[in-house]
């Protein structure tokens, strides 16, 4: 059975994922499926590590975690996560970001970029976003409907940073 991250990457490569924002050097930026209302603008970087960053590495383009990558690939992936963060800041006007690389529920490398806003409930604003908000029950992103303007701002901001 294929894991959901690899399945999503395959859909993006086939052009069948409307939440895809763009290709970065080490993977694909997407608008995340779950968008809790107080922190709308959550994004992810899904890995598709190019061969030149994986000389002789046994992990392949979708490694299980960051430490499976050779050092140059790690650095490139983390740089891409930061680029996605720059785009999220520009597109949402958030005050700060939370970066999470968990790989617990789905043991394939992927990074979450979560915007945090000054108008969040004070108690929740200081918490891990996955502890503070019900992601599983959150509104599902729809880049062809209600999230179209947000998706376009994110896509434009990402394109400005990646050329």
Secondary structure by P-SEA (a helix, b strand, c coil): cccaaaaaaaaaaaccccccccccccbbbbccccccccccbbbbbbccccccccccccccccccccccccaaaaaaaaaaaaaaaaaaaaaccccbbbbbbcccccccbbbbbbbbbcccccccccccccccccccccbbbbccccaaaaaaaaaaaaaaacc
